[in-house]
Amino acid sequence: MTSGVLLFTGCHPSPASDTNNIAPSTSEKTSLKIGFIKLTDMAPLAIAAEKGFFKDEGLQVQLEAQPNWKVLYERVQKGDLDGAHMLAAMPLASMTTTSDVQIISPFTMSYNGAGITVSNAIWTEMKKNIPLENDKPKHPISASTLKPIVDQYKQQKKPFNLGMTFPTGTHNYMLRYWLAAGGINPGRYDPNKNDFSGNIDADVNLSVVPPPEMMANMVAGTTLGYAVGEPWNQKAVKKGFGVPVITSDVLWENGADKVFGVTGTFAEKNPNTTIKVVKALIRASHWLDENDHIHRREAAKLIAQTNYVGVDEDIIANSMTGVFEYEKGDIRPLKSFNTFFTGQYGIPYYSDAIWWLTQMRRWGQIPETKPDHWYLEIAQKTYRPDIYTAAANSLIAEGKMKREQFPNLATATFIKVPQTSRLDGILFDANKPTAFLAAFKIGNK
């Protein structure tokens, strides 16, 4: 069974499940400012604007690029932005810290979509340790092939620096997962000791780099590689500066990568507006995936514009149209790399939230051991399929989408079936997060 299949027993109701059958009426707020980072997976926002889906909901939406995730996150918290394209773990971080402003997610903007790239010099050394298959490197590539190089750097007392995009961000956890699966300790955080470096017992140094600056930092030698969303992995190989070695779907297939986030206060004060935004995003995500991705070339051209991602259309199209390039010229089919709607529907699954929470605990950002029920409770507070369901039902009632285009939202638990990682063979069952953590050799339990 695929990870996108829903279970239909033991449903855990969301905190505001009474919104499930509400059809939104007049918007409380019609002029919105929504932030994003220059990444391919901001596409649902751009499409909702360009194709008139926001306009259909009576919304005037200004999309505004932000310089980095920290600025974006803080501007949403302050109310400078009404909502934003966010890393999937960001809202969860607001619920697990002492933050005064809690962020919720009523919609998942993208699944999969990230990769890890290393510099040409590191790739040359790694390649010596990678078996070949049909005269090409055999995938998936384990970080165990990187370990001898990291060990050499340690012996020479040289720092091995890698970039990620945000401490409570998906790419930080993806990079740590890959490294640890290969026997490389990426380090831990300890909030109880005011240690937020993430470098406790680390074999490598992970530092924050904004996505558009990833390649430049690697070219300058500041980092030796990085984890990031597209188009910044494909740009590195296209320009000849680095080699993507693994994609996020190998670690965890169809996991949420980006979500749409708003403050809980915004959603409470503007429930109809929130539902209308989600309606527009559902239609945009469906447009991106419908008819076997027939619109992807057009989408790549639209988001290549400078006001969106601002990268050459052919680079964006590399991953958006069902292929992915690793070593230069090594182009392989990867249809699900950028998934927006197909099989996942944009639903904010509780199980996706729980996966991210386990990684936050694994690396110490959640400092204490938690019971299984705690993970579900935080997921239910943060990821809001009840709002999504209200939006989907409204679209169906208006004839803008068909009921058969969605799973049975009335009976769904929003918990995906258990899944075994193709990278390390470890089973993730969202109902048993502590057992999942116990399976790892490196990291907190």
Secondary structure, 3 states (H helix, E strand, C coil): CCCCCECCCCCCCCCCHHHCCCCCCCCCCCEEEEEECCCHHHHHHHHHHHCCHHHHCCCEEEEEECCCHHHHHHHHHHCCCCEEEEECCHHHHHHHCCCCCCEEEEEEEEEECEEEEEEHHHHHHHHCCCCEECCEECCCCCHHHCHHHHHHHHHCCCCCEEEECCCCCHHHHHHHHHHHHCCCCCCEEEHHHCEEEEEECCCCEEEECCHHHHHHHHHHCCCCEEEEECCHHHHHHHCCCEEEEEEHHHHCCCCEEEEEEEEHHHHHHCHHHHHHHHHHHHHHHHHHHHHHHCCHHHHHHHHCCCCCCCCCHHHHHHHHCCEEECCCCCEEECCCCEECCCCCCCCCCHHHHHHHHHHHHHCCCCCCCCCHHHHHHHHHHHECHHHHHHHHHHHHHCCCCCHHHCCCCCCCCCCECCEECCCCCCEECCCCHHHHHHCCCCCCC
